[in-house]
Amino acid sequence: MTEHLTVVEHPLVQHKLTLMREKDTSTKTFRQLLREIAHLLAYEVTRELPMTTKTIDTPLCPMDAPMIEGKKLALISILRAGNGLLDGILDLVPAARVGFVGLYRDPETLQPVKYYFKVPDALEERITIVVDPMLATGNSSAAAIDMLKEAGAKNIRFLCLLAAPEGVARMKEAHPDVPIVTASLDDHLNDHGYIVPGLGDAGDRMYGTK
């Protein structure tokens, strides 16, 4: 992945995203759609995984067959909303190692505050995929990646559902080596740091909280 930002314009992704944006979509449906869209986004973010071969026996003959090379992927969820994307990716990559970064955004400064950090070992040997549905100001995402790099991660990718131009710019400035995969680059952030047109607060819509 050489581009800093990849927008996945597949028709299924865009259709499901439209349903998620609608304000009357139920919590149950929103959660299911997020899981489904995570499958499709995971296809893109894992497109260039390193490959090797393994000699196997099919019912007809031996063959050298392709396999993913190296240690298991590390999937890092930025709590709490990241768990919706995480669940969908784990459907496809069930053997991945999983970590969590707990950050909340100070409502006055919009700066991230850490409250939890637990990640797999040997991050320096793993491809690390960080997931959070919303890339808004980019402050929390940049802070989470700072922590992961301090923990040893070297090959990091960021996966989100929606991105704001401000968040993309912040991430490119802080972590130009981390490619971003998203379903949509939206228009802007409002005065409260929410993505417009967006879909509201992803965590609240996933879990039915306010």
C-alpha positions, -999 to +999 in steps of 0.1 A: +000+000+000+017+031-012-010+057-011-015+074+023-053+073+019-073+046+002-111+051-001-129+018-008-156+027-033-169-008-038-207-007-043-215-030-014-194-008+009-211+024-002-246+009+000-241-004+035-225+029+046-256+048+034-278+026+055-256+032+085-257+070+080-295+071+082-305+084+116-335+060+119-314+028+114-317+007+146-289-002+169-291-038+160-290-031+122-262-005+127-241-031+145-247-058+119-239-034+090-207-024+107-197-060+110-205-066+074-186-035+061-156-045+083-154-077+062-152-057+030-127-031+044-105-059+058-102-073+023-086-041+012-064-034+042-049-070+040-045-069+002-007-068+003+001-092+031+035-110+025+030-145+011+050-177+011+042-213+001+036-245+019+037-280+004+004-297+009-014-328-004-047-323-022-070-353-028-053-355-063-016-346-058+010-327-038+013-289-045+031-258-033+002-237-021+002-200-010+001-191+027+004-158+046+039-154+058+052-143+093+037-139+127-001-136+132-016-101+125-021-078+154-055-061+154-057-031+177-091-016+186-093+019+198-120+016+225-149+015+225-162+020+189-133+002+174-147-031+187-174-030+160-148-032+132-127-056+152-154-082+154-159-081+116-122-085+109-119-114+134-145-132+114-120-133+085-088-135+105-097-155+136-061-163+146-051-127+148-037-114+181-058-086+196-050-055+216-069-025+230-061+011+234-085+031+257-087+068+249-113+093+255-115+128+240-115+157+264-147+177+254-130+210+260-096+205+244-105+176+220-072+161+231-070+123+238-066+110+273-053+074+278-071+051+303-061+016+290-034+000+269-029-038+264-014-051+232+001-084+219+038-092+222+064-090+194+046-061+177+079-054+158+074-087+140+037-083+132+017-063+107-005-041+130-039-030+119-055-002+141-093+001+139-116+029+148-148+038+129-142+075+129-111+095+120-122+129+131-096+153+145-070+125+142-057+133+177-068+100+193-056+080+164-022+097+162-018+092+200-027+055+198-002+050+170+025+068+191+019+043+219+020+013+195+053+025+180+067+029+215+056-007+221+076-018+191+052-017+161+068-009+128+044-019+101+011-002+109-021+003+090-052+023+100-087+012+092-117+034+097-153+037+084-153+075+079-125+101+077-125+139+079-100+158+059-087+173+091-080+139+106-063+126+074-040+157+074-032+152+111-024+116+106-002+123+076+017+149+095+022+127+126+026+093+109+033+096+072+043+059+072+009+047+082-016+041+053-053+048+060-081+027+045-116+041+048-151+038+032-155+076+028-137+109+030-164+132+044-166+169+041-155+185+073-156+186+112-182+207+130-175+229+160-179+198+183-153+177+164-180+155+147-176+144+111-201+160+087-222+146+071-210+116+091-233+093+110-233+107+146-214+090+174-204+055+162-201+041+198-236+054+208-252+041+177-235+007+181-245+002+218-277+023+221-262+048+245-262+086+246 
